[in-house]
Each structure stands twice: as C-alpha cells, then as structure tokens.
Amino acid sequence: MIKRKLKYCKGCHQLRYLFSHGLCEYCDKKRKQETRGKLYIKPQSDRRAIEAVTYKRICDLIDDEARETKQLGCIFCGRDVSTPCDHHHVDGRSEYYLMKAWIKRAHGSCHRMYHDTSIHTWPWLDGFLLRMKGIDRCLYEKELRRLDK
C-alpha cells in the first residue's frame, strides 16, 4: 500500500492529501466543474494561422494575374474558371505550400473529383496529363504511375 503524505492544497491552502494538480480531491472537483466547457484545443496553431493569411494573399495574387493575362483555365479540365475558384497544390502540401508557381486555379467540382474519385473516371484526364507535363516532368510521371495502378 502506498503511503501518502499530507501536503498543502493550492486551492484551499489546508493540509490534505493531494489528488491532482497540487489540489485536494474537493478542490480538484471544483476546478473541473468551473472549467467544464472552457478547455479547448485551438482550431489552428499560431504558425498555421499566419500561413493561412499568407496563403490567402498568394491565392489572390494568382487570381489577379490570371485575370490580367487572360489565363483563366482550370488545371484539370482546361475550361475558364469563374471568380470563386479552388486552388490546387500541384505537388501536394509539401515545402512548396506557399510558392506561387505550385498553386493552380481549378473548378471546385474538378478539384473534388481529382481528390475523391479514381483517376480512371476523370473525363478530362488526357488534357490534364498534357498540362502536368508542361508544369513538371516528375509530376507528370507521378500521375502516369497513378494511372497504371
């Protein structure tokens, strides 16, 4: 049997057997009732929040440049993309996450189809492979390997 020593509780400052967080059992229950519903995990880390702001600026720049150069095509199907559009990370969300060259405009439906369905069901597969070949040879080959599976 474990012998416990009496210590001073941080909550009531009385000599008691401590239960948790330097508190006696009574004070610990009281603390849990007071903080119930208040403890939460932040939805985003501070660093991720800063990156999100930077990413939004980069996407706005990409949209502005696309309008100026009249290159409004979707990376997947090639048709013009309207103003509210998705942005696709061509090489995933790797170290290129905040690099403008690796972010391309896309229709929301095409983007969802790319991520949610099999490569064999894409109606725009041939055009997409040609556009990927123009962006990066390694990514083109990666998509070809995906096609062979």
Buried (B, 14 or more C-beta within 10 A) or exposed (E): EEEEEEEEBEBEEEEBEBBEEEBBEBBBEBBEEEEEEEEEEEEEEEEEEEBEEEBEEBBEEBBEEBEEEEEBBBBBBBEBBEEEBBBBBBBEEEEBBBEEEBBBBBBEEBBEBBEEEEBEEBEBBEBBBEBBBEBBEEBBEBBEEEEEE
